[in-house]
Amino acid sequence: MRLHRRRSRQRLTNNDMANSSAPLIAIIEDEAPIQKFLQASLHVEGFRVVQATTANEGVRLITQEHPAIVLLDLGLPDADGISVITSVRGWSSLPIIVLSARGEEKSKIEALDAGADDYLTKPFGVGELLARIRSALRRAARPSGDGEDHTFRFGHVHGDLAARQVFVEESEVKLTKLEFDLLALLVRNRDRVLTHQYLLREVWGPGSANEPHYVRVFMANLRKKLEKNPSRPEHLLTEQGIGYRLRTTT
Amino acid sequence: MSDQERPTPEQMLARIRSESTEAASASSEGKLRLFFGYAAGVGKTYAMLQAAQAMKRDGREVVIGYVEPHARPETQALTEGLEELPRLEVSYRGSVLHELDLDATLARKPEFVLVDELAHTNAPGCRHAKRWQDVEELLAAGINVLSTLNVQHVESLNDVIAEISGVQVRETVPDSILERADEVTLIDVSPDDLLERLRQGKIYVPKQAAFALEKFFRKNNLVALREMALRHAADRVHDDVEVARLGSASNRPWPTNERLLVCVGPSPTSAKVVRAAKRLADRIHAPWIALHIESASAAQWTDTDRLQLHRNLKLAESLGGEIVQASGDDVSQELLAYASSRNVTKIVVGKTGEQTNRWWRRPNSLVDRLLRDSGNMDVVVVRGVDEPHPDSASWYSRSSNLPPLRWLEATIYTVAATLITLLMNRAGFSEANLVMVYLLAVVATASRCGSLPSFAASVASVLIFDLLFTQPYYRVTVYDSQYLVTFGVMLIVGLLASTLTSRVRYQTDAARRNERRAEALYRLSRRLAKTAKTADLLRETEQIISEVFDAHAVIYLPNDERKVRPILGHVASFAASAKEFATAQWVLDHNEPAGAGTNTLPSSEAIYIPLSTPDNVAGVMAIQPAKSNTQLSIDARQLLETYATQIAFAIERNNLSERSQRAELESEAEKLRSSLLSAVSHDLRTPLAAIAGAASSLDANVNKESIDPASHDLLETIVDESQRLARLVENLLHMTRLSSGKVQINRQWQPVEEVVGSALHRLDHVLTDREVKVQIEGDLPLVNGDDILLETILVNLIDNALKYSPNHSPIEIQSERVSGGIAIQVADRGCGILPGDEEKIFEKFNRGSGKNTDRRGTGLGLAICDAIVRAHKGTITANNRPGGGTIVRFTIPNETTPPQIAPEIDE
């Protein structure tokens, strides 16, 4: 998966500001009922919405309207949704959330590898949708690079990436080097789903692609050290068949 | 250990081989125990029965397959208490013969069976010609056999014993069966005791053999036989010791790398040379090759010669030699060339004494030439070849077999030459011209009639010329000594011409035969290369073979149950009988030729050859010569076997292509099915997603007080039910995919905790009021399964536990290691399972009977779990829990060894 350093959303918001203060959401979805429900729900929440029903139309919409975020259905009539991600990623790093059905883990991974930021499995509730949209917007707005805050906090865990320190409640937890690297990577991409292959490559190096169980075993160790109940994790979540997500809110 | 003492790779190989055959015989094949003696009456049967009684006392299952019914009262007494299988009754020429009932024994399948007289020849109509073949089949079926054998029946000792005792024993047992015997018990009494027993009438003597036996039971004879038996047994013990010694390498190196070659010809005494070679090879532990070289002289062989050659080669084969046939003009050169190409160290030939140094032949015999040219190979010359070696065979003895028609032809040429010369003489031609005419006649005779007639023609020409055209006329005497030169030249030219032409003629014949064969083979392979339905292909093949061999050919193919069915291309009457069918079936089952001309089921009308590829018997080919009472020559047999291989591969190829076509069709159907599935699932999911989403959206606005609490409840119901429907659709899809067997299991190593955790996370919203206890054994190894499918199992099991147990009752999830994998169980405190339903609840659309029916559910959940666990080759069971409730437990076996994760070294 390509990770794009988030650019400041300055240009986009400026553009938005010209019309209204509410962020613009582009929905690329060919099913009218879903489109209707998305539009209604988002509108109530104060977002502005533009819509497209095909991949071509969608790409045109993104180039013309400069939305703050894109909701993309993978099964479009004219082309694969992944082709939309690739063409948008050619020139923009705006957040893309993929909508797909259960049992399509392969295409979800492909979409994430192509540069999608997140995915939602249908059927989903509006609460979940809004949470994902907000966290994606928050991440996009977060300044990247040197200004990044290296302290973090989720649940009863907090720490400092620069100092390589992690605390549960107030007592420091000793992590091994790899455990810490894994946690740091999740923290830097908090609330995003990271695929197994990406974690393996980033933490264990490019030669480790044949040892996918490493990530799982180290993840289990992290849970034992950080989660209150490791078999019912609240933060270090498994996205079955895809990878992991560090959920900072509960 | 020094280099000399270390076993060579060959020795180790030999040991491994013998160990692996031991292991094989220990695991699947039965063991053979032989009671070995030097004559009838030494007490073999008695000893065998004693051993049987002892084994029975040890609690082993011993039955009598066949013991000679003539036994003495003492022997008879020993059969008491042993189960005796009924004998097979075969009526033959008016009398009833008793034989071992092979099929009954195979069906009874005892642990041990007694079969007396291993060398016995079965009555015609039995499956095998010889009893030792019956025993081989019993051993192959895993039945242990106890049997008896006398030394004179051992094939390789047969001729020596015939010489000693003067009695030719016809019933022989190949050495191979003796060598494979796991135990040989030597039964010995002194000859004096034996003779005493004979005098007391304690030894059974069949009336018809009384005379031979009388000759046999002489003291010096018995002493010699006893020595043979003792020596043979001692050799065996020696071998066992050697095998053990090779393993320990405690002594000097073993002489390996020896290879022996024996020349085989069509004379009956060649068999003797073969036996001698076998004994020699055994003694030096060398593999041996029986080589026959067909030279020009083969043209003059009679059918008897060919048959004898066939027998000699068969004998060599049965004695464990490798059979090779080659052809060439110069036997000694061919032989040496072949020998050096195979790294032969010793050549065994028969002594060809009487025809050395004929003036008109090369002045040395085969033996002489071999001795001269053999280089560093040893040449062992074996005594006692009463007839000349086939190649050096005198022409005279062979040519007498030429049909009289050729003689007539030769006479006509000579007479015609005489008439012409008479006319020419009258016309005044010179004598030199007349000689030319005679020469022409001699050459013509040589080319048309063979060597002996042409030789006779040249002698006759000389005589007639002498009588008619030299002075004094009409007298054999010659005045002018010049004519002696003329006569001499005529004679020599005649001889040379006849030699040359006969050789050319033989070569032409051979070339023509080869061409015919090559043409037939080419035609067959071209036909086989064409793609067609197997049945059509084989029908044409049958036709080609029928033409080439002038025989009826039928090919049988096995059906799905491995039963043969003939492909009847043309009418072959023999294929219809049940007996022939049985032979074909036997060949298919045993992958060995049988039928006419073989030792198995020889009373069949046709010979049956398996069509075998390296890993399968694709069918059986039956050949019945069109002329009755003729047997296929060894040439034809070899050619047939070449054909058989080609046909077998063609059948295999056809089978494969048919299979791949079927697979292609299936995959097409599968593609259609899966595209239909995804269309249906899309059509079901989309409205569900819209309903769930819209309802949740409305519900979210409750807080904003645009909706009253009653509506909130309704909205919640809509959301929950649409979620449930979505899960149902998902389950239906899973079930369809799983039951079509097309689900790819993507096995990965993962901690059980993670699977349990993600399943619980998915069910978070329905687990709100439940206590979930998770107990996972510390240090539990990783589980080797498909992450998504494992989660599906757990989601379904936990969902079921929720559905079928009262609110607020706890759900317990446990996992532990089992041998070769991981077990996970989900337990609840619900209503349990009705007795007898433990299996049924895993069936599709079964929701358990009775009290549970008010609960909601499709009954698909457990069926899906079952299908997923099966796809992982695991097991799943459901049981009532002590104290109330249900436990569903499943195991996921490891497909490979679990990976080790090296502990991280923390700096």
Interface residues (C-beta under 8 A of the other chain):
Chain A: E31 P33 I34 K36 F37 L38 A40 S41 V44 G75 A101 R102 G103 E105 K122 P123 F124 G125 V126 G127 L129 L130 T176 K177 L178 E179 E211 P212 H213 Y214 R216 V217 M219 A220 R223 P230 S231 R232 P233 L237 T238 Q240 G241
Chain B: S681 H682 R685 T686 P687 L688 A689 A690 I691 A692 G693 A694 S696 S697 D699 A700 N701 V719 S722 Q723 A726 E730 L733 H734 Q748 W749 Q750 P751 E753 E754 V756 G757 S758 L760 H761 V772 V774 I776 L782 D787 I788 E791 I813 P899 I901 E904 D906 E907
